[in-house]
Amino acid sequence: AATDLVVKAGGVVAEAFVLIELAPLNGRGKLPDVNLTTLISYDSA
């Protein structure tokens, strides 16, 4: 949602940082052109 707001305002999302990534939800796949950094990644939900 935040990336959509940035793009609608004319910006470009180059990088994102998330505290916890839930890998089975495939959030990383929804942002293929964004360099995504996570602090903690859970492989199973």
C-alpha positions in Angstrom: 0.0 0.0 0.0 2.8 2.4 0.8 4.6 1.7 -2.4 1.4 2.4 -4.3 1.1 5.8 -2.6 4.7 6.7 -3.5 4.2 5.7 -7.2 0.8 7.6 -7.4 2.6 10.7 -6.1 5.1 10.4 -9.0 7.9 8.8 -7.0 10.0 5.7 -7.5 10.4 3.0 -4.8 14.0 1.9 -5.0 14.3 0.1 -1.7 12.2 -1.1 1.3 13.0 -2.4 4.8 10.6 -4.6 6.8 11.1 -5.9 10.3 9.5 -9.3 9.9 9.0 -11.1 6.6 6.5 -14.0 6.5 8.0 -15.8 3.5 4.9 -18.0 2.7 2.8 -14.9 2.1 5.1 -14.0 -0.9 5.3 -10.3 -0.1 8.7 -10.2 -1.8 7.1 -11.4 -5.0 4.7 -8.5 -5.0 7.6 -6.0 -5.2 9.9 -7.6 -7.9 11.7 -4.3 -8.8 12.4 -3.2 -5.2 15.5 -4.1 -3.2 13.9 -5.6 -0.1 15.8 -5.9 3.2 14.4 -7.8 6.2 15.5 -8.0 9.8 13.8 -11.4 10.5 12.4 -13.9 8.0 10.1 -16.7 8.9 9.9 -19.5 6.4 6.9 -21.2 7.8 3.6 -19.7 9.0 
